Amino acid sequence: MFPPSFVFGSSTSAYQIEGAWKEDGKGESIWDRFCHTRGKIRFGHTGNVACDHYHRWKDDILLMKSLGLNAYRFSVSWPRILPTGEGEVNQKGLDFYDRLVDDLLEVGINPFVTLFHWDLPQALQYKIGGFSNRECVKYFTEFAIKVAKKLGDRVNHWITINEPWIYAVFGGLSGIHAPGKRNPWAAFRTFHNLLLAHATATEAIKSINDKCLVGISLNLMSIRRMTDSQKDRDATYIADLFFQRNST
């Protein structure tokens, strides 16, 4: 039996479901650029339309309600709100999430907002190298403040960054995710800067509403050695450092 406080929900990310990749003032993200680069994605698939959530969000809320969900975790698209990653807010983009939150609450579904699910504005990737540059922490914190000021009176649960290990390794080390880089030194700087961004964004959200619960989404795993040999002990130690402690 599940306890009464157990939360039943679903989870998505902006690029995976929204579509509308260049509508209503949205800027280009690194995933837009990556998917539009020939040879990067099998069959040339993109998130240009995806689930078309940007246009069908009311239907999606009704589906969630019919499933009996009482929570919905979604991410806000940074370039939809700040097309170049900084500066003036694209009001149409911010209003989309404002309406989404209102309608979720109206049907009894608690919104859990993720601020960064890997869709960095392409402009910041080009300008400063994205999160491999410590300066990106400042831009992310400013973005967090703008979103929290708009939604923080109704949203009590926040996730700053989704799976920083995946973003840094797949995006900056192996290059199989956006932005498609293969630079170990930049990848390790990215690890550090993402955790720094988590800390500064948490402080920023708490300064707007100190009752908010703020966390980070990590992809942790269990690492066990096969034998008690020194070789396996050393391998386990290195694996733990790389897979676990880099992102915590």
N, C-alpha and C positions, 0 to 999 in steps of 0.2 A: 504494500500500500504506500502511495506517495503521501507525504505530510501535507497539511492544508496550505502551507507556505510555498510549496513547490511551484516553480514557474514553468509553464508549458509555452514554448514559443517557437518561432522560426527565425532564420537569419539569412540575410542577403548582403550584397555589396553593390554600390551604385553602378560601377561599370558592368557588372554581370547582369543587371536586370533593367536598367533605366532606358537605354537607347537614347533617342533624341540627342545625339552626340554633338550637334552643332546648332541646336535650337535655343531660342530665347536668350541669346547672349552668352551661352556656355563657351568657355575656352577649350583649347585642345589639351588633353592629358597625355602623359607618357604612354598610356595603354592605347589611346587613339593612334598615336604615332607608331607604336610598335606593331599593332595589328594591321596598320595600313602599309607597313613596309613589306615588300614582296619577299616571300621565303621565310618569314618569321612564324607564321601560323599555318597549320595544316589546312589545306583547301582554301586558304585565303579568308577564313572566317573572321568576322569583326564583331564588336559590340555596338555597331551603329544603330541597330534596332533592339537586339536581345529580346527580352520579354515585354518590351514596350511599356514598362511600368510608369514611365513619365506621363503617358497618356491614359493608362488603364489602372491607375493606382486605386481608384474607388472600387473597381471590381476586385482588385487584389485584397483590399481590406475586407470585403464581403466574404471572399474565400477563406481568409484567416479566421473570421468570425464563425463561419460554418464548420471549421475544424475544431472549434472550441479553444483556440489559443487565447492566452491572456497576456502575451508579450510578443513584441516584434523588434528584433535587432536589425537595423539598417545603417548604411553609411551615407554620409553626405558627400557629394562630389565637390571637392575643393575647387576645381576649375569652373564648376557651374555657379559657384558663389563668388569666387574671385578669379576671373578668366585668365589673368596673368600671374596669379598666386599672391598678389599684393594690391594695394590701392583701394579704389572704390568698389563697393559691393554691387554685384549684379542683382538687383532687387527681385527680378522675376525668378531667378534661381533660388534665392533665399525664401521667397514666398511659397515656392513649391513644397519645401519641407515644413514650413509653417502650417500650411493646409493639411499636410499629411499627418502631422502630430495632432492637430485638432480633431481630425476625423477618427484617428486611432483611439483617442481618449473618449470620444463620443460613444464608441461601441464597446468600451471597456477593455481595450488592449493597451498595455503599458509600453511606451516607446523606449527602446534602448538605442542610443545614438553612438555610432562609431565615427570619429572624426577623420581618420585616415585609413582607408583600405586600399592603399597602393596607387591611387590615381593622382599622382603628383601633377600639378600644372606643367605642361611641356615648357612653358616660358622660364620656369625656375630651373628646370633641368638644363636648359640651354644657357641661361644667364650665370648660374653659380655651380652647376653640377649636382643639383638636387641635394639630398641628404648626406652626400659625401662631403659637403661643405657645412661647417658649423653654423654659418649664417642662415641656413634654412630653418634652424630651430626658431629663430626670431620670427620668420615669416609664418611658420606653423602656429606659433603662439598667438600671433595677431589674428590669424584665421580662427583659432579656437575661441578667442574672445568675441569675435563678431557673431559666431554661431551661438555661443552660450548666452549672449545678451538677447538674442532673438528667441531662443527656445528654452532657456534656463528657468523660466517661470513655470514651465509645465513638464519639462523633461528632468527626471530625478536620477536617471542611470546613464552614465557616460563611459565609453571606451575610447581612449585616446588613439591608440594605434593597434591595428590588427597584425599579429604575427610578424614582428620585426625581423626575426631570423629568416623567414621565407623571403621577405622583401630584400634584405641585404644580400643573402646568398644567391637566390635565383635571379635577382635583378642585377646584382653587382659583381658576382663571382663566377657563376656558371653562364650567365647571360641568357637563360632560357625564358625569363620573364622581363617585362619592361623595367628599366630602360634598356636592357640588353647589353650591359657592360661586363667586362671580364678583367677586373683590376682588384687583386686581393687587398692592396693597401686602402683603396677607396672603399671597399666592402667593409673592412674593419672599422674605418672611420664612420661609415654609415651606421653600423651597430651602435657605436657610442652616441652618435648624434640623435638617433631615434629614441634611445632611453633618456637622453637629456630633454628631448622634445616632450616625451611623456611627462617628465617631472614639471617642466614649465607650464605645460598645458593644464595639468592637474591643478597647479596653484592658481592659474588664471580662472578656471571654471569655479573653483572653490571661493575665489574672491567675489564672484558674481552671485553665487548661491552656495553657502557653506553647508547646506543640507544635502547637496548632491553626492551620490556615490560615484566615484570615479575609479576606473581600473584600466588594465591593459590586457589584450588577448594574446596569450602565448601558446605556441605549439610545442609543448614539452613531451618528453618520452622517457620511458624507463630504460636505463642502460645497465646491463649486467655482464660481468666477465664470464667467459665460458669455463675457464679453469682458474686455479689459484697461482698459476705461474706468473713470474715477474713480467714476462712479455704481455700477457693478458691484462695484468694490473696496469701496466703503462698504457696499453691501448684503450682501456676503459677510462683512465684518467684523461687522456687526450680527447676521446669522444665526448666525455662530459663537458670539458672546457668548450669544445667547438659547438656542440648541439644545444647545450643547456645554458651555460653561464654567459655566453656571448649575448643572449637575449634577455638576461635577467640581471 
